[in-house]
Each structure stands twice: as structure tokens, then as C-alpha cells.
Amino acid sequence: MNYDYDLIVIGTGPGGEGAAMKAVKSGKKVAVCDEYLLIGGSCTHRGTIPSKALRHTSEVIIDSGSSGTTNYQTILKSVAKVVDQQVKLRRNFYDRNNVDILDGRARFIDKNTIEIKMSSGGKKKFTSEYFVIATGSRPYHPPDIDFSHPRILDSDSVLDINDNPQSIMIYGAGVIGCEYASIFRGLQIKVNLINTRDKLLSFLDYEIIDALGYHLRTNGVVIRNNEEYEKVVPDEKGVTIYLKSNKIIRCDYLFWAQGRTGNSDNMDIEQLGIETDLRGSIKINKSHQTVVENIYAVGDVVGYPNLASASYDQGRFAATHIVDKNSDYKLVEHIPTGIYTLPEISSVGLTERELTTQKVPYEVGYSYFNHLARAQITGRTTGMLKIIFHRETFEILGVHCFGYGASEIIHIGQAVMSHKDEGNSLNYFINTTFNYPTMAEAYRVAALNGLNRIAELNPSV
């Protein structure tokens, strides 16, 4: 049968882009479909890029020690410039590789046909031998909260505020909640961070969690742990939240940051037998195929790990399977976590808590940024690098970093950990000469610190 395309990718975020670029460079005829005229998906327009651009401005304000009132609208204009640059860049990828862009919302007619409600009006059908669903996710909305109200926000609508808020409460202290708590406080907006759990980001190393909580509070964020809402009441001037603990909090805005839902609805995939879980995540096999073997799914719409970087790789892996009919590619064992709070956090591998539960003999080495010459020169002295290693084999088991540049610094540890059979050892950092002064030197300092701890137990080391 002759199809219009070899592959149609639904969604132009990182997962969709990864799939489209791999397939077209392998000689396939490819089209991408997106219901938004401006490509790039949530990553470019409502998630990763805008929030990190906001974060940069917030960081500049903190570094400058400015005490004046921040104009949120001016900041949003600077964010828009970055988004526009990203859209032009990503659009160019498709144009120069002759990938057709189909503007509109797609739904499946059958396993080889979609109908697109075109942005320009009307409907049109397209056929393809293969499909990759890369439609991403959106903020979860509880049914009892009125998200149509202009003072109730989520990570999508936060960029649509049309005034300069003086206070905001963030419900949910996960990654998004903690990042925006840092951002808003840096922009000199009063922040109440409402956490439904007893700790912030409990999947992280406890020392990192403690450091994050300390710095958020020091910067003026009010953190309320173990709280749940009873009801939310918005009005023209603000939002009042009533907590089950009988606390009442009122701010200019409520920012809801409690979970996400996969964008798997309204595509009629159910009629094909494609299954989703309660949060809309599409079920796939190890090759990213749904139960319909020519329809794949990648990125946030399949759930964990919900990272832009991982989504791009998943898209490439799915396209590789389409092109070669086989693929052994899979996400790396140790995916780094990057959390863009102020200061930022990044980790890879296991935590002390996990190793203690597994009864693995380990030791820890530390490097504190205020002892590093490069940090002293730049004034970025807040933070630390923590290396966890096996007490007997010296294998690196985990690396945890808190401070400026953590998401960059972590990749050195990740690179060493990836060589399990080829020298993943604390000795690499002990015996390697690092440029001086650099932040990378923190690895040598932490490694020697850990070695000294071993020597105290075993003087022969």
C-alpha cells in the first residue's frame, strides 16, 4: 500500500523532534503534526525553556542585591524572546531536513490514518506506515478547583499573568513547585510553599533536601509541610485556601503544582485498543510500541522519567526501531536529575538512604564550594559535591551536588559511573589532574576526603 508518509510524528516537543530527525536522516519520508502553530511543545512554550529563562532573571536579581520592585511583565517579555529564538531554531531543523509540518489536532481513524483538524480550518486525512505519539503532558487539574479563574494558575498559565503579583502560594512542593518557589522569591514576590508531604523532594539525598529547605527559608519562602487543602476560594483580588489543618492562607495568586496528566485524550486511540493509566500515560513495551505495533509513544505521554532530555532519546530509540525493525537502545541506567532551584540541584545514582536499606558498605566524600578557589573567585560559594562510593571496591555509587552549576558538574560523575567495567572508581578522581581553578576540582577534593575516611578505618590504605 502507498502511504502519504513513512512516519507521522504527533507532537513537536523533544520526543517528537528526536523521532522525526532520526527517521528523516535515515531516508524516511516524515511529517510532524502539532495543534499549535508554533512548534516546540510544552518544553519550549510552557515548561523547560520559559521557567529556566525566568530562573536566570531571578538569579541575576539575587546576585545584584536589588531591593526594588520587580516588573513581572518586563521579565515575561525577555522570556518571550528566548522562546521565539527556540521556535525559529527548531522550525529550521524541520525545514532544512524536508520534514512536512501539519498544523492542527490529530485523531486516529484507523491504525494507518489520522484526520487533522487544520489550524487554518477544515479537516484533512493523512496516511502513514508508522506513527509516533509524542504529545507530552499537562498540569493535573482537580475537578473542584476553578482553573478558568485568572488568579488560579498552573505551570502553563503562569506566563499569562497580566499584572505584577506581590504574593503567591504554590500548592505542591515537587520539582516544579520548588523551582517556581525559588524563582518567585528571587523576583521579590512573597511565597507560601504548601507541601502535602513531610519533606521537600523526598527522592533526593537527605543532606541535599536539608540544604534546599534551609536556603528557601533563608531567602524568605514560607514552607508548610504535611498540609492538604479543604477548599480554594478565588475572588477579584486574590485567592484564599482553606487547609485541613484549619490554617487559612491568602495571596494574590494560587499556583497549582500537584502532578501532571498525559496528553493522550481526544485522539481516539481507545478505539484501536491502546491503553492508558489513570494519569493518561500510554502503555508501551521496551521498544516504545503500543499494543498496535506500528504506533509508538515517547516522552511525557508515557510517564516516567518525564524529562526533556530523556524524551529526545526515547524519540530516537523509537525511530531506530522503525527504521531497523530492531533496537537494543534504552535509556541509560543512571539518568541525572536536574532541579533548577536557586541554588540548583543535580544528582545521579543512589542515595545514602537507598544504600543503607540495601545494606551496601559505602563511604562518603565531600567538597564544599566555599573551599574551592574558583567558587571564591566567582562568589558562588554556596553548595557542595558529595560522592558516595563502595567502601571495598571504590566503585562510585552516587553523586549529589547542590550549588551553582550543579546540573553541569554532575555530568563528570555520570561519565565515570557509566564505565562500570572500565574503571568506575574513586581512583579516577584521585589520580586525575584537574584544571585549576575550576569547579570540576570538587571531584578531586571530595575523592580525597572520602579516601581519608577509609584510611581512618584502615591505616594501610
N, C-alpha and C positions, 0 to 999 in steps of 0.2 A: 504494500500500500504506500502511496505517496503522501507524505505529511507536509504541512506548511513548514515545519521546523523539526530538527533532530531533538532539540531541547527547548522547552519554555520554562523559565525560572519565574516564579511568582514571588515578588519581593526584591527590593534592591538594596537591602542592608548588607552588612558584611558577609552573611551566609550566602545570599543570592549572588553577590559580586564574586565571591570565591568560586562558586559553581559555574557561573557564566564565563569567567575568564579562563578557567581550566578547560572547559568544553570547547570554547571557540578557538583557543590556541592548539587544540587537538584536532582541529579541522571540522568541527561540527557547526551546523547552521543553528544559531542561537538567537532567541528573543528573551527579553525580560519584560515583566508586566508589573506595574505598580499603580495603585489607585491614586497616588499623589503625583502631580505634575513634576515636582522637584524630587529627584531621586535621592537615595541615600538611606532611607528608612529611619526608624526611631533613633538609631545610633547617631546619625548626622543631624537630625532636626529636633529631637526632643529628649535625647538621652546623653550619651557619652560626650559628644563634642560640645553642646551648649553648656552642660554642667561643668566641664573642665575649663571652658573659657570663662565662665563665671568664677570658678575657683581661682583662676590666675589673677583676675582683677581683685578678688578678695585678698589674695596673698600679697599683692602689691600694696594695697591699703594698709594691711597689717605691718608690712615691712617699713612703710613710710611713717608709721606712727600717727597718721592723720586722725584728727578728732572731730572733723566737721561732718555735716550730714551728707550721706551718700545719696546720689541721684540714681535710683534704680533704673529709670528709663534710659539714661545715658549709657549705663552699663549694658543694658539689653541691646542697644544699637551696636556696641562693639562686638557683642556675641553674634549678632546677625551677620556682621562682616566675615567672621570666621566660618560660619555656616555656609555663606554664599561661596566662599573660596572652596570649601569642601565639595559642594554640589557641582561646581564647574569642573573640578578635578575628576570627580567620579563620572560625570557625564562624558568627559573626554575619553575615559577608559573604554566606554561602550562605543563611542563614535569611531575612534581610530581602529577598533577591532571589528567593526561592521556588525555589531550586535543591535538588532532592532529593539526599540523601546516602545512598548504598547501601553499607552496611558489609559488607565481605567481599572475597575474592580472585576476580578475574575471569579467565575464559579464553574464547577465541573459539570459538563453534560454527560460525558462518559469518560472512560479511563484514557482516552486519547484526544478528547475535545474539551476546550473551555469556551465559555461565552464571556466576552468582556463588555461591561457597561462602560462605554468610552467616555473619557472626560469631556470630549468635545460634543457629546450627545449621541444617542443611538446605541445599538448593540452589534457586536460582530463576533463570529466564531473563528477559532483558530485550532488547528490540529497539530499534534506533536507526538513523536515516538516516545519521548520521556518528558517528565515534569519534575521539577524540584520546588517544593513548597518552602519558602523562606520568609514567611510573613511576620515573624517576630512576636512580640508580646506587648501588652498594655497594662497600665496600673489596674489593680483589682479594686472594684467599687462595691462596697456593701450596699445592699438594696435600701437600707434605712437612712442613707446619707444622701443629701441632695447635691450632687456634683454639678448640676446646672447653675447653682448659685455662684455668683462671681467671687465670693470670698472663701469658697472651698476649692482647694487646688490639689493637683497631683503632679507627678513629675513631667507630664505632658503640658499641662496648662500653666505651670509656674512661670513660663516665659511670656504669658499673656497678661500679666498684671499691668494695669494701666495707671497706677499711681506709685507713690514711694512709701511702702509699708514701714511702720515703726516697730511692729511686733508681729511674731508669727509663732504658732505652735505646730510642731511636727509630730504626727501620730505614727509611731513605728520607728524603732531605732536599729533597723538593719543597715545594710551598706548605704542605700540611698538616703535614708533618714540621717545617718551620721555625717555623710558627705555634705548634705544641704545644711545641717546644723552648723558645721564649720563655715560654710560659705556665707550664710546669712549673718552669722555673728561677726565674721570678718568685714561684712558690709555695714556693720554697726546697727544691725536690726536685733531687737531683743528676741531671744529664742527660748521656748519651752520645748524640751525633747521628751516625749512621752513614750516610755519603753514598756511593752507588755511582758517583758521577761525580767529576770533578776540581774542580768549583766548585759552590757553592750557587746554585740558581735561575739557571742559565746563560742563560736567555732575557732576563734583565734587563740593564740598563746595568751595565757592569763597575764603575764607581765606586760604584753602589748595592750591588752584590754585596760589594765590599770593605768597605763601611761595615757591612753586615749581619753579615758574618763577624767583624769587629772587635768589634762590640757584643755578639754572642752569646758570644764568647770572654771578653770583659771581664766579662760577667755570670756566667761560670763554666761555660758549656756547653763540653764537650769535643767537638770536631768531628773526625771521622775520614773523610777523603776517599779516593776510589778503593778502596773496600772492598766485598767481596761475602761473603755468608755461605756456610759449608760445611754447617753443621747447627745446629739450635736444640734445646736440651735443657732443658725446664722441670721443676721439681720443686715440692715443697710450699712452699718458702721463697723461690724465685726462679727466674730463667731464665739459662742460660749460652748464649752464642752463640759459635760457633767460626767464625772468618773464614778465608778462603782465604789470607790473608797470614800465617797462623799466630798471629794475635792471638786471645786469649780474653777475653771481657768478660762480667761477671756483674752483674746488677742485680735489684731486686725484681720488675720487670715489663719485658716487651718490648712496645713499641707499634709495630705494623706499619703503615707509611705509604707503601707502594710500589704506587701505581696503584689504579684503580677499574674496576668492571665494570658495564655497563649492565644494568638490571633488565628484560631482555626475555625471560627464560626463563619456562617454566611458564604461558604464556598461549596456547599452541598457535597462535602467529602463523605458524609454519612451514608449517602445512597450507594457509594462504592464499597462500603464496608470498612472504611478507615476509622479506627478507634482513637478516642482521646480520653484523657483522665479528667478528674473533676476541675482541674485548673486549665483545661483546654490544651494541654500538651499532647501532641500527636505521638502515638506509639510507633517505634521503629525497631528494626533489627540492627545488628552490628555494622551493616553496610549502609545504614540510613534509609533503607527501604521500608515503606509502609506495607500493609498486607497486600496492596496492589503493587506488584513487583516493578512496574515501570514508573511509579510515583514515589519520589523520595521526599524526605523532610529534614531540614537542618536548622541550626540556630536556636533562638529562644523559643520558637514554637514547639520544640521537642523537649524543653525544660533544661535541666542541669547540663552544663555548668553556667549557662546564662551569661556568657562573656563574649564581647565583640571579637576578641582575638580567636577564641575557640570556634565561634560561628564561622569565621572565614575559613578556618582549617576544615571544618565539617563540610562546608560547601565544596572545597577542593576534593575532599575524600569521596563525596557522593558522585561528583563528576568523573573522577577517576574510575569508579566502579561502572559508571555508564559507558565510558569510552573503552575500557579494557575488559569489561564484563567480569572483572575480579579486582579486589583491592584489599590489601592487608593493612592499609593505613588506618591508624586510630590516633586519638588524642594522646599526647604524651602522658606518662604516668604522673608526673609532678607538674600540674598546671599552677603557675604562680597566681596568687591573689593580690590584686592591686586595689587599694581603697584610698580614694583621693580626699581624705580629710586633711585638716591643717593642724599638725604635720601629717604627711601621708604614711600609709602602712602598706607593707608588702610582705608576703610570706610564701614559702614553698616547702613541701614535705610535712613531717609530723610535728605535733606539739609535745611538750613535756607531759601533758595530761594523757595523751594517747599512748605515749611510750610507757608511762607508769602503769596504765591499765594493762598493756601487753607484757609487762614485766621485762622490758628490754633494758639491759645495762647501758646507761648513757652518761655522758658528761656534757657540760655546757661551757662555752667560751663567750666572753662579752667584749665588745668595743664600744665605748661611749663617745659620742661625737664631740663632746666638749674637750676631749683629749687629743683630737686629731688636728694637725696643723691646718689642713685645708678648710675644715669647719671653722676654726678660729679666724682664718683669713677672711672667709666669706660671711662670718657672723651667723652661720647656720649650725649652731652648737647644740640644739635640742634634738635628742634622739639617740638610738643605739642600734648596733647589729648584734644578733645573738645566733651563734652556731651551736646546734645540738648534734653530737656525734657519738658513735658506738664506743663504749669505754675500752673494748678489747681490740676491735678491728680498725678503729678510727674512721669508719665509714660515716659520711655526712648524712644525717637522718632528717634534718630540718634546718631551715634558715629563716629567721624572723627579723624584720627591720622596721624601725619607726623613726621617721625624720625626713628631712628634705631629700628628695631624690630617691626615696626608698624603692619605688617601682622600677627604677633603672638599676640601682645597686643590686637588687635581688637576682638579676639575670646571671651574674657571675656565679653565685651559688648554684643556681639552676643548671648552668652549663656543666659544672663539676659533678653534680648529682646525677646527670644523665649518663655519665660514663661508669655505669655500675661495675662492669667487668674490666674497665680500663683505667682504673686509678681514681675512683671516687674516694678520696681520703683527705683527712685533715692535713696530711703531709704536703698536699699540693699547695696549700696556702702558706704553710711554714717555710717551704723551700722555694717559693716563687718571689722574685724581685718585683715589687710594685713601683710604679712611678711615684715620686714624692714631690710635693704633697698632693695627694688625691684622696677622695672618699673611698676608693677601692682598697686603700691601705687598711681599712677597717677589718678586712678579712684576715690579714696577717696578724693584726693586733688581737683579734678575737681568737684566732687559732692558737697563738702563743699563750693567751690567757687560759684557754682550755687545757693545753699541754701542761701548764704549770699545776693545774688542779690534779691531773693524773699523776704528775711527779710527786705531789704531796702524799698521795696514797702509795705510790710505788717509786721510791728514790732511784731505782735502776733505770727508769725511763729517761 
